[in-house]
Amino acid sequence: MQISFKDKKVVIAGGSRGIGRSIALAFAAAGADVAICARTQQGLTLAEAELKRHGGKVFAAPCDLAEAAAVTRFVNEAAEALGGIDVLVNNASGFGMKNDESGWLASVNVDLMATVRATDAAIPYMEKAGGGAIINVSSISGLLAVPRSLPYAALKAAVVNYTMGQGRALAPKGIRVNAIAPGSIEFPGGSWESRKVSDPELYRRTLDSIPSGRFGAPEEIAKVALFLGGDMASWVTGQTIVVDGGQMLS
């Protein structure tokens, strides 16, 4: 079955690399007009060029998702450039790993508050369109006890609960809200690629914990995002779908 998002407007907060980039490319390949943002211009420019090859409208803008005004501005500019919003993907993370003020603030500001702010900004456009879909990227860390990354795990857990609450609140408006909880995903320039060198013991221990015998790929998360963003998930809301190759089962 071919999934089509022709004439749909998809906004992705954090879409220049890794999971966000793969989600953006998957929607573009399915015919959607796509908007992305990122902090660094180099990655943004490369991702924008890739997206334009699919022929749809593309909007790309630099944005620090830790800044409240910047998040709202990006969503509004994206909606203006694309002509509305049908799907919002909240993907960015502050990766607050250390149990200190900076770690907690990074995760609060990006993992949680950027999600809240982008959602609030996108809702009026979805209401105008008669409905829409919001996809929040959480993590299996938000469903487990992870002492080595307390802020990251706790705020990803908050995203799961926020997804449930907004799923309930927005259902009468025809807006579905779901989350994806990826397991350990490896890609060039990502954290697991760097840990292969910086912390090989953790890398090996994590790999051994995955029953599927490998790390996941960003494209595997993108496939689930396409499902959640489209009509095949028309009666799915408030849910968090784990995509981890069985990692949580261990």
N, C-alpha and C positions, 0 to 999 in steps of 0.2 A: 504494500500500500504506500503510495506516494503522499507525503504530507505537503500541503501547499499553504503558504502564508502570503500569497499574492495580494497586494494592496493593504497589507497589515503594517502597522507602525510599531516597531520594537525598540525600546530604549534600554540600554544596558549600562548600568553604573559600574564602571571598572571593566573595560572590554578590550584592552590592548595586548594582553598576554594570558597564557595559561587557560584556565577554565573560561574566563570571560571572553577571551578571543575566540575560542572554539564555539561558544554559544552564539556569539555574534555571526560567525561565518556560517554556522548551521542555519540560522534564521535567514541570512542573506541568500544562501543557496536554495532555500525553500521559497524565495520570491519576495521576502519582506524588505521594506525600507528600514534601515537600521541606524541608530544613533549610539555612539560610544563616547566614553570619556576616560581619561587617565591623567596621572600627575606628570609623566614625562612625555615630552613632545616626540622624541625619537620613536618610541614604541607606538605612540598614537598614529604617527605618520605612516609607519609600516602597516599597521592594522587597517587604516583607512584605505590604503592602496589595495590591499587584499580584498576588502569588502566591495570596492567599486568594480572589481572584475565580474561580479555577479549581476551587474546592470541596474540595480535598484538605487533609490536615493540613499545617500550616506551623509551623516552629520557626525563630525568628530571634534571634540573640544577639550582643551586641558581643564582639569578640575581637581582640586584637593577636596576629597569627600569628607575630610575631617572638619571642614569649614561649613557652617550651617548655610550661610548665604550662597556659597558656591554650589551646593547641592541643588537648592531650589532654582538657582539661575540656570544650571545645566538642564534640568528637566523641562523648564519652560522654554528655553531656546531650542531644545530637541523637538518638543511638541510643535513649535512654530515652524521649524525647518521641515519636519516630516508631514505636518498637517494633522497632528493628533497623536494619541498614544493608545494602542490596543494591548500591548504587553510591556510590562516593566520587569527587568531582571536586576535584583540587588545582589551584586557579586563581590564587591570589594571587601577587603579585610585589612585591619591595622596590624594583624599578627602580633598581638600583645602576648609575648611568651613569658616575660619575667614578672614575678610577683612583686612589682614595685609601682610607684605612682605612674611612671611613663608607660609601663605595660598595660595597666588598667585603663589609663586615659586613651591610649591608642585603640584599644578594643571597644571601649564605650563610644568614642567619637565616630569610628568608622563602621565597625561590625553592627552596632545597634543603631546609633543615632542617624547615620547616613541612610540606613534602611528606612527608618521612621520618616525622615525628612523627604526622601525621594518618593516614598509611598504617598505621603500627604500631598505632595506637589502633583503627583500623577492622577490621583483620584478624580479631580474635577474633569479632566480630559476623558477618562474612562466613562464617567457618568454621562458626559455629552455624547459619547459613542454608543451608549446603551449597554455597556459592560466591558469587561476586559479580564486580563489575567496578570497576577503579580507572582513572581517566582523569587524566593529568597534563598540564597546559597548559604547554608549552615555548614555543619560538619558532624561526623560521628563523634568528634570530641565533645560536642554539646550534649551527647547522650551517654557519656561515660565519665568516670573519674579519671582526670588527667593531671596529676600533680605537677608535671614538668611545664605545663602551659596553662596555669590557672585562669588568667584573664581571658585568653582566647576561648577556652572551653566554656567558661561561665557565660560569656556574652553570646557564644553560638547557641547555648541553651536558651538564653533570652530570646534569640531570634526564632527558635522553635515555638516558644510560648506565644510570642507576638504573632506568628503565623496563624496559630490556632485562633487567637482572639480576633484578628482582622478577618480571618476566614468566616467566622460567625457574624461579625458586624457588617461585612460588605456583601454577604450572600444575597440579601434582598435587593441590592442594586445591580446584581448580575456580574459582580466582580469576584473572581475566584482568587484565593491566596493560598499558595502552597510553597513548600520548601524542599530543597534537595540537601541531603547530608552526605557529601562525598567521604569516602575513605581516603587512604593515602594515594595521592595522584602525583605522578612524576612527569615532568616535561622540561625541555631545555630552559635553563635559567631559573627553574623553580627551586623550592626549599629542599625537596628530596634529592634532587640532583646534586645540590651543594653538600647535603649531609652525607652523601656517598663518600665524599672526601673528608669533610670536617668531622664527621661522627660515624665512621663505618660500623661501629658496634650497634648503634641505634638503627642505622639503615638495615643491617642484616636482621636484627631482632624484629623489626617491623615487617620486613619482607617475609620472615618465617611465620608471622602471625596471620598471614593472608592465605586462606585455604585455596584460593585460585592460583597461588604460586607466583604472583606478579603484582606490581603496582598498577593502579588504574591509569587510563589516559584521559586527557581533557575531553576528547571527542565522545567518550562514553557518558560523561555528565551532560554534554550538549544534547545527546539523543533523548534523555529524560526531560530536559528543558523543552524540547520541541513537543513532546507529548503533553506536558503540563500546560504549555502555552496555547494549545490548539483544541479543536472541537472534540477530539477523542477523549479528553479529560473534562468534558462538559459538566459532569456531576461529581467532580473531585475538588474539594476545597478544605482548607484547614489542616492539610496532611503534610507530613515530612517523609519523603521517600529516601531510604538509605540506598546508596549506590557504592558498594565497597568490596565486591568480590568475596563476600562472606567474612570480612575482617572482624565485624562485631560478634560473629558467632564464636570467635575464639576467646 
